[in-house]
């Protein structure tokens, strides 16, 4: 069994190109082509179909990809364990994340983590909740940040309760109000997150006797904010998302307070690599001391 062939195969699937995979791995394109041909000969079936636009997996390639990823993950864990025994820290952590966590938490967490563990590489993969769950199931990431609950097959580590609020344009008649009722929401043009991007908003709306008049859907939190800023409707969003920069919207409390629970989702903490375990412990410590902008830190607390 040659792990380098598996690494080549996984990198081609990840990048969708033999040329880009060769560049990323520091190999020649002929070496990458030879590795795939050798692997296909070894397995006895075709793994990839090459065309002008790149490559795509065959059905048989899809079937073996998950197992190859699992083997490479085990190899990575073994290398990290050996390094830990020798007193050397090394390895790679692959994290699934989404915009508000990527902007508000991860820069500070990674900076803090790398000060103590400079040889551990951190790779971030951004997506929506559905994509993060798929990446976890397929072994493409070590753990992910998500809004809880998650699939029962995963372990979860709750981190933060993030308040859900309504946003309206600055020039809206309700702009000066403190709170908005569900009856008022139903009368407004509403901007809805695309399905899969934010089930938290749909959960809040499920409490309404009647659904709002959805005028637009958008797959990005900041696109929704921009649409509200330009008077195209109102929306519901998390307070954390609004904290990342100044926005020309007014934030209103919901009639019935609602929050989303943010946390870490991982297949198994027991089987997590040493690097992953260290990063999660650093994340928990960092979030314990994090505050939304404008909130004061209690006397003596460690600023992240």
C-alpha positions as CSV (number, residue, x, y, z in Angstrom):
1,X,0.0,0.0,0.0
2,X,1.5,3.4,-1.1
3,X,0.0,6.3,0.8
4,X,1.5,8.8,-1.6
5,X,-0.8,7.5,-4.3
6,X,-3.7,8.0,-2.0
7,X,-2.5,11.5,-1.2
8,X,-2.3,12.3,-5.0
9,X,-5.8,10.9,-5.6
10,X,-7.3,12.9,-2.7
11,X,-5.5,16.1,-3.8
12,X,-6.8,15.8,-7.4
13,X,-10.3,15.3,-6.2
14,X,-9.9,18.3,-3.8
15,X,-8.5,20.7,-6.5
16,X,-10.3,19.2,-9.6
17,X,-7.1,19.2,-11.7
18,X,-4.0,17.1,-12.2
19,X,-1.9,20.2,-12.8
20,X,-3.0,22.0,-9.7
21,X,-2.6,18.8,-7.6
22,X,1.0,18.4,-9.0
23,X,1.8,22.1,-8.0
24,X,0.3,21.7,-4.5
25,X,2.2,18.5,-3.9
26,X,5.5,19.6,-5.4
27,X,5.4,16.9,-8.1
28,X,5.6,16.9,-11.8
29,X,2.4,16.4,-13.7
30,X,3.7,13.2,-15.2
31,X,4.4,11.8,-11.7
32,X,0.8,12.6,-10.7
33,X,-0.6,11.0,-13.8
34,X,1.6,7.9,-13.2
35,X,0.4,7.7,-9.6
36,X,-3.2,7.6,-10.6
37,X,-2.6,5.2,-13.5
38,X,-0.7,2.9,-11.0
39,X,-3.6,3.1,-8.5
40,X,-6.2,2.3,-11.1
41,X,-4.1,-0.7,-12.3
42,X,-3.8,-1.8,-8.6
43,X,-7.6,-1.5,-8.0
44,X,-8.6,-2.8,-11.4
45,X,-11.0,0.0,-12.3
46,X,-11.0,3.6,-13.4
47,X,-11.1,6.3,-10.7
48,X,-11.1,9.5,-12.6
49,X,-12.4,10.7,-16.0
50,X,-10.2,13.4,-17.5
51,X,-11.6,16.1,-19.8
52,X,-10.8,19.6,-21.0
53,X,-12.3,21.2,-17.9
54,X,-10.5,19.0,-15.4
55,X,-11.4,15.7,-13.8
56,X,-14.4,14.1,-12.2
57,X,-14.8,11.0,-10.1
58,X,-16.3,7.8,-11.5
59,X,-18.9,6.0,-9.5
60,X,-16.2,3.5,-8.3
61,X,-13.9,6.5,-7.5
62,X,-16.7,7.9,-5.3
63,X,-17.0,4.6,-3.5
64,X,-13.4,4.3,-2.5
65,X,-12.7,8.0,-1.8
66,X,-14.2,7.9,1.7
67,X,-12.1,4.9,2.7
68,X,-8.9,6.5,1.3
69,X,-9.6,9.7,3.3
70,X,-10.1,7.5,6.4
71,X,-6.7,5.8,5.8
72,X,-5.0,9.2,5.3
73,X,-6.7,10.6,8.4
74,X,-5.4,7.6,10.4
75,X,-1.9,8.2,9.0
76,X,-2.0,11.8,10.0
77,X,-3.1,10.9,13.6
78,X,-0.2,8.4,13.8
79,X,2.3,11.0,12.7
80,X,1.0,13.4,15.3
81,X,1.2,10.8,18.0
82,X,4.7,9.9,17.1
83,X,5.7,13.6,17.1
84,X,4.1,14.1,20.5
85,X,6.0,11.1,21.9
86,X,9.2,12.6,20.7
87,X,8.3,16.0,22.2
88,X,7.7,17.6,18.8
89,X,4.4,19.2,17.8
90,X,3.4,18.9,14.2
91,X,0.4,18.1,12.0
92,X,-2.6,19.5,10.2
93,X,-6.1,20.4,11.4
94,X,-8.9,20.8,8.9
95,X,-11.8,22.9,10.2
96,X,-15.2,23.4,8.6
97,X,-16.6,26.8,9.4
98,X,-19.1,29.5,8.3
99,X,-18.9,33.3,7.9
100,X,-19.7,34.7,11.4
101,X,-17.3,32.2,13.1
102,X,-14.6,32.8,10.5
103,X,-14.8,36.5,11.0
104,X,-15.4,36.9,14.7
105,X,-13.6,34.0,16.3
106,X,-11.1,32.1,14.2
107,X,-8.5,34.9,13.5
108,X,-8.1,35.4,17.3
109,X,-8.2,31.7,18.1
110,X,-5.6,30.8,15.4
111,X,-3.3,33.7,16.4
112,X,-3.4,32.5,20.0
113,X,-3.0,28.8,19.0
114,X,0.0,29.4,16.7
115,X,1.8,31.3,19.5
116,X,2.0,28.0,21.4
117,X,2.0,25.5,18.5
118,X,3.7,27.2,15.5
119,X,4.4,23.9,13.7
120,X,0.7,22.8,13.5
121,X,-0.9,23.8,10.2
122,X,-4.6,25.0,10.3
123,X,-6.7,24.7,7.2
124,X,-10.2,26.4,7.1
125,X,-13.0,25.3,4.7
126,X,-15.9,27.6,4.6
127,X,-19.4,26.4,3.8
128,X,-23.0,26.2,5.1
129,X,-24.3,23.9,7.8
130,X,-25.3,21.2,5.3
131,X,-21.9,21.2,3.6
132,X,-20.1,21.0,7.0
133,X,-22.2,18.0,8.0
134,X,-21.3,16.3,4.6
135,X,-17.6,17.1,5.1
136,X,-17.7,15.5,8.5
137,X,-19.5,12.4,7.3
138,X,-17.0,12.0,4.4
139,X,-13.9,12.6,6.5
140,X,-12.9,15.8,4.7
141,X,-12.6,17.8,7.9
142,X,-11.5,17.0,11.5
143,X,-14.3,19.0,13.1
144,X,-16.7,21.8,12.3
145,X,-18.3,24.8,13.8
146,X,-22.1,24.6,13.5
147,X,-25.4,25.8,14.9
148,X,-26.7,23.0,17.2
149,X,-28.2,20.5,17.3
150,X,-26.3,18.4,14.7
151,X,-26.6,14.8,13.5
152,X,-26.9,12.3,16.4
153,X,-23.8,10.4,15.0
154,X,-21.5,13.3,16.0
155,X,-20.3,14.6,19.4
156,X,-21.1,18.2,20.1
157,X,-19.3,20.8,22.3
158,X,-21.6,23.8,23.0
159,X,-19.7,27.1,23.0
160,X,-22.0,30.2,22.7
161,X,-25.6,31.3,22.8
162,X,-26.0,33.9,20.0
163,X,-29.1,36.1,20.1
164,X,-31.3,36.3,17.0
165,X,-32.5,39.8,16.1
166,X,-34.5,41.5,13.5
167,X,-32.8,44.1,11.2
168,X,-34.6,46.9,9.4
169,X,-33.3,49.8,7.2
170,X,-32.3,52.9,9.1
171,X,-35.1,54.9,7.3
172,X,-37.8,52.3,8.2
173,X,-40.7,53.5,10.4
174,X,-39.8,50.9,13.0
175,X,-36.1,51.9,13.1
176,X,-36.4,53.7,16.4
177,X,-38.3,50.9,18.1
178,X,-36.8,48.5,20.6
179,X,-38.8,45.5,19.7
180,X,-40.7,44.1,16.8
181,X,-43.8,41.8,17.0
182,X,-44.4,38.8,14.9
183,X,-47.5,40.5,13.6
184,X,-45.4,43.4,12.3
185,X,-42.9,41.0,10.7
186,X,-45.7,39.3,8.8
187,X,-46.6,42.7,7.2
188,X,-43.1,43.4,5.9
189,X,-41.2,42.3,2.8
190,X,-38.8,39.7,4.1
191,X,-35.3,38.6,2.9
192,X,-34.8,34.9,3.6
193,X,-31.5,33.0,3.8
194,X,-31.2,30.3,1.2
195,X,-32.2,26.9,2.5
196,X,-29.2,25.2,4.1
197,X,-27.4,28.4,4.9
198,X,-29.3,29.3,8.1
199,X,-31.9,27.0,9.5
200,X,-31.8,29.3,12.6
201,X,-33.9,31.9,10.9
202,X,-36.4,29.3,9.7
203,X,-36.7,28.0,13.2
204,X,-37.6,31.5,14.5
205,X,-40.1,32.0,11.7
206,X,-41.8,28.6,12.5
207,X,-43.2,30.3,15.6
208,X,-45.2,32.8,13.5
209,X,-48.9,32.0,12.9
210,X,-48.4,33.1,9.3
211,X,-45.1,33.3,7.3
212,X,-43.7,36.6,6.2
213,X,-43.9,37.8,2.5
214,X,-40.5,36.5,1.2
215,X,-39.3,38.8,-1.5
216,X,-35.7,37.7,-1.9
217,X,-33.5,34.8,-0.9
218,X,-29.7,35.2,-0.4
219,X,-27.0,32.7,0.5
220,X,-24.7,35.1,2.3
221,X,-25.3,36.9,5.6
222,X,-23.6,40.0,4.4
223,X,-25.6,40.1,1.2
224,X,-28.8,40.0,3.3
225,X,-27.5,42.9,5.4
226,X,-26.7,44.9,2.3
227,X,-30.2,44.3,0.9
228,X,-31.7,45.5,4.1
229,X,-29.5,48.5,4.1
230,X,-30.8,49.4,0.6
231,X,-34.4,49.2,1.7
232,X,-35.3,45.9,0.0
233,X,-36.9,44.4,3.1
234,X,-36.3,43.3,6.6
235,X,-34.7,40.1,7.9
236,X,-33.7,38.1,11.0
237,X,-30.0,37.5,11.7
238,X,-27.7,36.6,14.5
239,X,-26.2,39.3,16.7
240,X,-22.7,37.9,16.2
241,X,-23.0,38.6,12.4
242,X,-23.8,42.2,13.0
243,X,-20.8,42.7,15.3
244,X,-18.1,42.3,12.7
245,X,-18.4,45.8,11.2
246,X,-20.6,48.8,11.1
247,X,-23.9,48.4,9.2
248,X,-26.5,50.9,8.2
249,X,-29.4,48.9,9.8
250,X,-31.3,49.1,13.0
251,X,-31.4,46.1,15.3
252,X,-34.7,45.2,17.0
253,X,-35.4,42.6,19.6
254,X,-37.8,39.8,18.7
255,X,-41.2,39.6,20.4
256,X,-40.2,36.2,21.9
257,X,-36.4,36.1,22.6
258,X,-34.6,33.5,20.5
259,X,-31.0,32.4,20.2
260,X,-28.9,29.9,18.3
261,X,-26.5,27.6,20.0
262,X,-23.1,27.6,18.4
263,X,-20.7,24.8,19.0
264,X,-18.1,22.3,17.7
265,X,-19.2,19.1,16.0
266,X,-16.8,16.2,15.8
267,X,-17.1,12.5,14.9
268,X,-15.3,11.5,18.1
269,X,-13.2,13.4,20.7
270,X,-11.8,10.0,21.8
271,X,-10.3,9.4,18.4
272,X,-9.3,13.0,17.6
273,X,-5.7,13.7,16.7
274,X,-3.5,15.4,19.3
275,X,-3.4,18.6,17.3
276,X,-7.2,18.7,16.9
277,X,-7.7,18.1,20.7
278,X,-5.3,21.0,21.5
279,X,-7.0,23.4,19.1
280,X,-10.5,22.6,20.5
281,X,-9.2,23.2,24.1
282,X,-7.7,26.5,22.9
283,X,-11.1,27.4,21.3
284,X,-13.1,26.7,24.4
285,X,-10.7,28.9,26.5
286,X,-10.8,31.7,23.9
287,X,-14.6,31.7,23.6
288,X,-15.1,31.6,27.3
289,X,-13.4,35.1,27.4
290,X,-14.9,36.5,24.2
291,X,-17.4,39.3,24.3
292,X,-19.4,41.0,21.6
293,X,-17.9,44.4,20.6
294,X,-19.1,47.1,23.1
295,X,-19.4,44.6,26.0
296,X,-16.9,45.2,28.8
297,X,-14.6,42.5,30.1
298,X,-15.0,41.8,33.9
299,X,-12.0,42.9,36.0
300,X,-9.1,40.5,35.8
301,X,-10.4,38.5,32.9
302,X,-8.1,37.5,30.1
303,X,-8.8,39.3,26.8
304,X,-8.5,36.8,23.9
